[in-house]
Amino acid sequence: MNIRHRITLLVAITFTALVSIGGYAIWQSRNSANEVRTVTEGVVPSAL
């Protein structure tokens, strides 16, 4: 395996890892927003 293949593989793995981490972060953010909405629904009027 020459240097070009190694660099290409490293870039592909890095891109895949970043996309995976970003997707997980978005998923966590949406879950947290739903939890906050659920918790505050009884305390704060939904008109806000």
mmCIF file of the N, C-alpha and C atoms, coordinates in Angstrom:
data_MODEL
# 
_entry.id   MODEL 
# 
loop_
_atom_site.group_PDB 
_atom_site.id 
_atom_site.type_symbol 
_atom_site.label_atom_id 
_atom_site.label_alt_id 
_atom_site.label_comp_id 
_atom_site.label_asym_id 
_atom_site.label_entity_id 
_atom_site.label_seq_id 
_atom_site.pdbx_PDB_ins_code 
_atom_site.Cartn_x 
_atom_site.Cartn_y 
_atom_site.Cartn_z 
_atom_site.occupancy 
_atom_site.B_iso_or_equiv 
_atom_site.pdbx_formal_charge 
_atom_site.auth_seq_id 
_atom_site.auth_comp_id 
_atom_site.auth_asym_id 
_atom_site.auth_atom_id 
_atom_site.pdbx_PDB_model_num 
ATOM 1   N N  . MET A 1 1  ? 0.860   -1.177 0.000  1.00 0.00 ? 1  MET A N  1 
ATOM 2   C CA . MET A 1 1  ? 0.000   0.000  0.000  1.00 0.00 ? 1  MET A CA 1 
ATOM 3   C C  . MET A 1 1  ? 0.907   1.241  0.000  1.00 0.00 ? 1  MET A C  1 
ATOM 4   N N  . ASN A 1 2  ? 0.750   2.060  -1.013 1.00 0.00 ? 2  ASN A N  1 
ATOM 5   C CA . ASN A 1 2  ? 1.620   3.237  -1.091 1.00 0.00 ? 2  ASN A CA 1 
ATOM 6   C C  . ASN A 1 2  ? 1.047   4.403  -0.289 1.00 0.00 ? 2  ASN A C  1 
ATOM 7   N N  . ILE A 1 3  ? 1.791   5.477  -0.253 1.00 0.00 ? 3  ILE A N  1 
ATOM 8   C CA . ILE A 1 3  ? 1.434   6.620  0.593  1.00 0.00 ? 3  ILE A CA 1 
ATOM 9   C C  . ILE A 1 3  ? 0.118   7.263  0.155  1.00 0.00 ? 3  ILE A C  1 
ATOM 10  N N  . ARG A 1 4  ? -0.144  7.268  -1.145 1.00 0.00 ? 4  ARG A N  1 
ATOM 11  C CA . ARG A 1 4  ? -1.386  7.870  -1.643 1.00 0.00 ? 4  ARG A CA 1 
ATOM 12  C C  . ARG A 1 4  ? -2.601  7.108  -1.134 1.00 0.00 ? 4  ARG A C  1 
ATOM 13  N N  . HIS A 1 5  ? -2.520  5.792  -1.155 1.00 0.00 ? 5  HIS A N  1 
ATOM 14  C CA . HIS A 1 5  ? -3.630  4.983  -0.660 1.00 0.00 ? 5  HIS A CA 1 
ATOM 15  C C  . HIS A 1 5  ? -3.827  5.170  0.839  1.00 0.00 ? 5  HIS A C  1 
ATOM 16  N N  . ARG A 1 6  ? -2.732  5.261  1.568  1.00 0.00 ? 6  ARG A N  1 
ATOM 17  C CA . ARG A 1 6  ? -2.840  5.456  3.016  1.00 0.00 ? 6  ARG A CA 1 
ATOM 18  C C  . ARG A 1 6  ? -3.476  6.795  3.350  1.00 0.00 ? 6  ARG A C  1 
ATOM 19  N N  . ILE A 1 7  ? -3.070  7.843  2.647  1.00 0.00 ? 7  ILE A N  1 
ATOM 20  C CA . ILE A 1 7  ? -3.644  9.168  2.893  1.00 0.00 ? 7  ILE A CA 1 
ATOM 21  C C  . ILE A 1 7  ? -5.124  9.179  2.538  1.00 0.00 ? 7  ILE A C  1 
ATOM 22  N N  . THR A 1 8  ? -5.482  8.576  1.415  1.00 0.00 ? 8  THR A N  1 
ATOM 23  C CA . THR A 1 8  ? -6.883  8.506  0.999  1.00 0.00 ? 8  THR A CA 1 
ATOM 24  C C  . THR A 1 8  ? -7.715  7.747  2.033  1.00 0.00 ? 8  THR A C  1 
ATOM 25  N N  . LEU A 1 9  ? -7.184  6.635  2.510  1.00 0.00 ? 9  LEU A N  1 
ATOM 26  C CA . LEU A 1 9  ? -7.883  5.846  3.522  1.00 0.00 ? 9  LEU A CA 1 
ATOM 27  C C  . LEU A 1 9  ? -8.039  6.639  4.816  1.00 0.00 ? 9  LEU A C  1 
ATOM 28  N N  . LEU A 1 10 ? -6.995  7.341  5.223  1.00 0.00 ? 10 LEU A N  1 
ATOM 29  C CA . LEU A 1 10 ? -7.058  8.150  6.438  1.00 0.00 ? 10 LEU A CA 1 
ATOM 30  C C  . LEU A 1 10 ? -8.099  9.258  6.314  1.00 0.00 ? 10 LEU A C  1 
ATOM 31  N N  . VAL A 1 11 ? -8.145  9.921  5.166  1.00 0.00 ? 11 VAL A N  1 
ATOM 32  C CA . VAL A 1 11 ? -9.133  10.982 4.944  1.00 0.00 ? 11 VAL A CA 1 
ATOM 33  C C  . VAL A 1 11 ? -10.543 10.399 4.966  1.00 0.00 ? 11 VAL A C  1 
ATOM 34  N N  . ALA A 1 12 ? -10.743 9.251  4.346  1.00 0.00 ? 12 ALA A N  1 
ATOM 35  C CA . ALA A 1 12 ? -12.065 8.622  4.322  1.00 0.00 ? 12 ALA A CA 1 
ATOM 36  C C  . ALA A 1 12 ? -12.512 8.220  5.722  1.00 0.00 ? 12 ALA A C  1 
ATOM 37  N N  . ILE A 1 13 ? -11.608 7.646  6.496  1.00 0.00 ? 13 ILE A N  1 
ATOM 38  C CA . ILE A 1 13 ? -11.949 7.237  7.863  1.00 0.00 ? 13 ILE A CA 1 
ATOM 39  C C  . ILE A 1 13 ? -12.257 8.459  8.720  1.00 0.00 ? 13 ILE A C  1 
ATOM 40  N N  . THR A 1 14 ? -11.459 9.521  8.562  1.00 0.00 ? 14 THR A N  1 
ATOM 41  C CA . THR A 1 14 ? -11.687 10.746 9.328  1.00 0.00 ? 14 THR A CA 1 
ATOM 42  C C  . THR A 1 14 ? -13.035 11.355 8.981  1.00 0.00 ? 14 THR A C  1 
ATOM 43  N N  . PHE A 1 15 ? -13.360 11.416 7.696  1.00 0.00 ? 15 PHE A N  1 
ATOM 44  C CA . PHE A 1 15 ? -14.644 11.968 7.262  1.00 0.00 ? 15 PHE A CA 1 
ATOM 45  C C  . PHE A 1 15 ? -15.798 11.153 7.830  1.00 0.00 ? 15 PHE A C  1 
ATOM 46  N N  . THR A 1 16 ? -15.679 9.836  7.777  1.00 0.00 ? 16 THR A N  1 
ATOM 47  C CA . THR A 1 16 ? -16.723 8.962  8.313  1.00 0.00 ? 16 THR A CA 1 
ATOM 48  C C  . THR A 1 16 ? -16.905 9.174  9.815  1.00 0.00 ? 16 THR A C  1 
ATOM 49  N N  . ALA A 1 17 ? -15.798 9.306  10.530 1.00 0.00 ? 17 ALA A N  1 
ATOM 50  C CA . ALA A 1 17 ? -15.880 9.529  11.976 1.00 0.00 ? 17 ALA A CA 1 
ATOM 51  C C  . ALA A 1 17 ? -16.547 10.864 12.287 1.00 0.00 ? 17 ALA A C  1 
ATOM 52  N N  . LEU A 1 18 ? -16.189 11.910 11.558 1.00 0.00 ? 18 LEU A N  1 
ATOM 53  C CA . LEU A 1 18 ? -16.785 13.224 11.795 1.00 0.00 ? 18 LEU A CA 1 
ATOM 54  C C  . LEU A 1 18 ? -18.280 13.223 11.502 1.00 0.00 ? 18 LEU A C  1 
ATOM 55  N N  . VAL A 1 19 ? -18.684 12.570 10.427 1.00 0.00 ? 19 VAL A N  1 
ATOM 56  C CA . VAL A 1 19 ? -20.108 12.489 10.091 1.00 0.00 ? 19 VAL A CA 1 
ATOM 57  C C  . VAL A 1 19 ? -20.858 11.701 11.165 1.00 0.00 ? 19 VAL A C  1 
ATOM 58  N N  . SER A 1 20 ? -20.258 10.628 11.652 1.00 0.00 ? 20 SER A N  1 
ATOM 59  C CA . SER A 1 20 ? -20.902 9.830  12.699 1.00 0.00 ? 20 SER A CA 1 
ATOM 60  C C  . SER A 1 20 ? -21.059 10.629 13.984 1.00 0.00 ? 20 SER A C  1 
ATOM 61  N N  . ILE A 1 21 ? -20.012 11.328 14.387 1.00 0.00 ? 21 ILE A N  1 
ATOM 62  C CA . ILE A 1 21 ? -20.072 12.134 15.608 1.00 0.00 ? 21 ILE A CA 1 
ATOM 63  C C  . ILE A 1 21 ? -21.092 13.258 15.447 1.00 0.00 ? 21 ILE A C  1 
ATOM 64  N N  . GLY A 1 22 ? -21.126 13.892 14.287 1.00 0.00 ? 22 GLY A N  1 
ATOM 65  C CA . GLY A 1 22 ? -22.097 14.957 14.032 1.00 0.00 ? 22 GLY A CA 1 
ATOM 66  C C  . GLY A 1 22 ? -23.525 14.446 14.071 1.00 0.00 ? 22 GLY A C  1 
ATOM 67  N N  . GLY A 1 23 ? -23.759 13.295 13.484 1.00 0.00 ? 23 GLY A N  1 
ATOM 68  C CA . GLY A 1 23 ? -25.095 12.700 13.511 1.00 0.00 ? 23 GLY A CA 1 
ATOM 69  C C  . GLY A 1 23 ? -25.535 12.365 14.921 1.00 0.00 ? 23 GLY A C  1 
ATOM 70  N N  . TYR A 1 24 ? -24.624 11.824 15.711 1.00 0.00 ? 24 TYR A N  1 
ATOM 71  C CA . TYR A 1 24 ? -24.943 11.509 17.106 1.00 0.00 ? 24 TYR A CA 1 
ATOM 72  C C  . TYR A 1 24 ? -25.228 12.779 17.899 1.00 0.00 ? 24 TYR A C  1 
ATOM 73  N N  . ALA A 1 25 ? -24.472 13.838 17.645 1.00 0.00 ? 25 ALA A N  1 
ATOM 74  C CA . ALA A 1 25 ? -24.685 15.110 18.350 1.00 0.00 ? 25 ALA A CA 1 
ATOM 75  C C  . ALA A 1 25 ? -26.053 15.696 18.014 1.00 0.00 ? 25 ALA A C  1 
ATOM 76  N N  . ILE A 1 26 ? -26.440 15.636 16.747 1.00 0.00 ? 26 ILE A N  1 
ATOM 77  C CA . ILE A 1 26 ? -27.760 16.132 16.347 1.00 0.00 ? 26 ILE A CA 1 
ATOM 78  C C  . ILE A 1 26 ? -28.861 15.309 17.014 1.00 0.00 ? 26 ILE A C  1 
ATOM 79  N N  . TRP A 1 27 ? -28.686 14.006 17.040 1.00 0.00 ? 27 TRP A N  1 
ATOM 80  C CA . TRP A 1 27 ? -29.672 13.122 17.666 1.00 0.00 ? 27 TRP A CA 1 
ATOM 81  C C  . TRP A 1 27 ? -29.817 13.441 19.153 1.00 0.00 ? 27 TRP A C  1 
ATOM 82  N N  . GLN A 1 28 ? -28.688 13.609 19.850 1.00 0.00 ? 28 GLN A N  1 
ATOM 83  C CA . GLN A 1 28 ? -28.715 13.956 21.267 1.00 0.00 ? 28 GLN A CA 1 
ATOM 84  C C  . GLN A 1 28 ? -29.386 15.306 21.490 1.00 0.00 ? 28 GLN A C  1 
ATOM 85  N N  . SER A 1 29 ? -29.098 16.266 20.624 1.00 0.00 ? 29 SER A N  1 
ATOM 86  C CA . SER A 1 29 ? -29.675 17.600 20.755 1.00 0.00 ? 29 SER A CA 1 
ATOM 87  C C  . SER A 1 29 ? -31.192 17.551 20.624 1.00 0.00 ? 29 SER A C  1 
ATOM 88  N N  . ARG A 1 30 ? -31.682 16.797 19.673 1.00 0.00 ? 30 ARG A N  1 
ATOM 89  C CA . ARG A 1 30 ? -33.135 16.678 19.496 1.00 0.00 ? 30 ARG A CA 1 
ATOM 90  C C  . ARG A 1 30 ? -33.785 15.987 20.684 1.00 0.00 ? 30 ARG A C  1 
ATOM 91  N N  . ASN A 1 31 ? -33.122 14.947 21.196 1.00 0.00 ? 31 ASN A N  1 
ATOM 92  C CA . ASN A 1 31 ? -33.670 14.262 22.374 1.00 0.00 ? 31 ASN A CA 1 
ATOM 93  C C  . ASN A 1 31 ? -33.711 15.191 23.575 1.00 0.00 ? 31 ASN A C  1 
ATOM 94  N N  . SER A 1 32 ? -32.667 15.966 23.766 1.00 0.00 ? 32 SER A N  1 
ATOM 95  C CA . SER A 1 32 ? -32.627 16.905 24.892 1.00 0.00 ? 32 SER A CA 1 
ATOM 96  C C  . SER A 1 32 ? -33.712 17.966 24.745 1.00 0.00 ? 32 SER A C  1 
ATOM 97  N N  . ALA A 1 33 ? -33.909 18.463 23.538 1.00 0.00 ? 33 ALA A N  1 
ATOM 98  C CA . ALA A 1 33 ? -34.954 19.468 23.312 1.00 0.00 ? 33 ALA A CA 1 
ATOM 99  C C  . ALA A 1 33 ? -36.330 18.885 23.617 1.00 0.00 ? 33 ALA A C  1 
ATOM 100 N N  . ASN A 1 34 ? -36.552 17.647 23.234 1.00 0.00 ? 34 ASN A N  1 
ATOM 101 C CA . ASN A 1 34 ? -37.835 17.009 23.540 1.00 0.00 ? 34 ASN A CA 1 
ATOM 102 C C  . ASN A 1 34 ? -38.022 16.828 25.042 1.00 0.00 ? 34 ASN A C  1 
ATOM 103 N N  . GLU A 1 35 ? -36.956 16.457 25.743 1.00 0.00 ? 35 GLU A N  1 
ATOM 104 C CA . GLU A 1 35 ? -37.052 16.296 27.192 1.00 0.00 ? 35 GLU A CA 1 
ATOM 105 C C  . GLU A 1 35 ? -37.341 17.626 27.872 1.00 0.00 ? 35 GLU A C  1 
ATOM 106 N N  . VAL A 1 36 ? -36.672 18.680 27.442 1.00 0.00 ? 36 VAL A N  1 
ATOM 107 C CA . VAL A 1 36 ? -36.907 20.005 28.021 1.00 0.00 ? 36 VAL A CA 1 
ATOM 108 C C  . VAL A 1 36 ? -38.345 20.426 27.770 1.00 0.00 ? 36 VAL A C  1 
ATOM 109 N N  . ARG A 1 37 ? -38.842 20.192 26.579 1.00 0.00 ? 37 ARG A N  1 
ATOM 110 C CA . ARG A 1 37 ? -40.221 20.541 26.251 1.00 0.00 ? 37 ARG A CA 1 
ATOM 111 C C  . ARG A 1 37 ? -41.195 19.762 27.139 1.00 0.00 ? 37 ARG A C  1 
ATOM 112 N N  . THR A 1 38 ? -40.923 18.493 27.343 1.00 0.00 ? 38 THR A N  1 
ATOM 113 C CA . THR A 1 38 ? -41.792 17.662 28.171 1.00 0.00 ? 38 THR A CA 1 
ATOM 114 C C  . THR A 1 38 ? -41.783 18.126 29.624 1.00 0.00 ? 38 THR A C  1 
ATOM 115 N N  . VAL A 1 39 ? -40.606 18.442 30.144 1.00 0.00 ? 39 VAL A N  1 
ATOM 116 C CA . VAL A 1 39 ? -40.494 18.847 31.547 1.00 0.00 ? 39 VAL A CA 1 
ATOM 117 C C  . VAL A 1 39 ? -41.140 20.205 31.773 1.00 0.00 ? 39 VAL A C  1 
ATOM 118 N N  . THR A 1 40 ? -40.942 21.136 30.850 1.00 0.00 ? 40 THR A N  1 
ATOM 119 C CA . THR A 1 40 ? -41.450 22.494 31.054 1.00 0.00 ? 40 THR A CA 1 
ATOM 120 C C  . THR A 1 40 ? -42.902 22.659 30.626 1.00 0.00 ? 40 THR A C  1 
ATOM 121 N N  . GLU A 1 41 ? -43.494 21.657 30.028 1.00 0.00 ? 41 GLU A N  1 
ATOM 122 C CA . GLU A 1 41 ? -44.874 21.769 29.546 1.00 0.00 ? 41 GLU A CA 1 
ATOM 123 C C  . GLU A 1 41 ? -45.841 22.051 30.693 1.00 0.00 ? 41 GLU A C  1 
ATOM 124 N N  . GLY A 1 42 ? -45.636 21.410 31.839 1.00 0.00 ? 42 GLY A N  1 
ATOM 125 C CA . GLY A 1 42 ? -46.533 21.615 32.963 1.00 0.00 ? 42 GLY A CA 1 
ATOM 126 C C  . GLY A 1 42 ? -46.258 22.897 33.731 1.00 0.00 ? 42 GLY A C  1 
ATOM 127 N N  . VAL A 1 43 ? -45.064 23.441 33.600 1.00 0.00 ? 43 VAL A N  1 
ATOM 128 C CA . VAL A 1 43 ? -44.675 24.615 34.380 1.00 0.00 ? 43 VAL A CA 1 
ATOM 129 C C  . VAL A 1 43 ? -44.899 25.892 33.594 1.00 0.00 ? 43 VAL A C  1 
ATOM 130 N N  . VAL A 1 44 ? -44.460 25.890 32.351 1.00 0.00 ? 44 VAL A N  1 
ATOM 131 C CA . VAL A 1 44 ? -44.558 27.075 31.498 1.00 0.00 ? 44 VAL A CA 1 
ATOM 132 C C  . VAL A 1 44 ? -45.691 26.843 30.509 1.00 0.00 ? 44 VAL A C  1 
ATOM 133 N N  . PRO A 1 45 ? -46.565 27.792 30.309 1.00 0.00 ? 45 PRO A N  1 
ATOM 134 C CA . PRO A 1 45 ? -47.649 27.607 29.338 1.00 0.00 ? 45 PRO A CA 1 
ATOM 135 C C  . PRO A 1 45 ? -47.109 27.335 27.935 1.00 0.00 ? 45 PRO A C  1 
ATOM 136 N N  . SER A 1 46 ? -47.824 26.527 27.195 1.00 0.00 ? 46 SER A N  1 
ATOM 137 C CA . SER A 1 46 ? -47.357 26.157 25.862 1.00 0.00 ? 46 SER A CA 1 
ATOM 138 C C  . SER A 1 46 ? -47.490 27.301 24.865 1.00 0.00 ? 46 SER A C  1 
ATOM 139 N N  . ALA A 1 47 ? -48.120 28.406 25.264 1.00 0.00 ? 47 ALA A N  1 
ATOM 140 C CA . ALA A 1 47 ? -48.241 29.558 24.368 1.00 0.00 ? 47 ALA A CA 1 
ATOM 141 C C  . ALA A 1 47 ? -46.883 30.185 24.080 1.00 0.00 ? 47 ALA A C  1 
ATOM 142 N N  . LEU A 1 48 ? -45.905 29.950 24.973 1.00 0.00 ? 48 LEU A N  1 
ATOM 143 C CA . LEU A 1 48 ? -44.568 30.473 24.734 1.00 0.00 ? 48 LEU A CA 1 
ATOM 144 C C  . LEU A 1 48 ? -43.951 29.688 23.618 1.00 0.00 ? 48 LEU A C  1 
# 
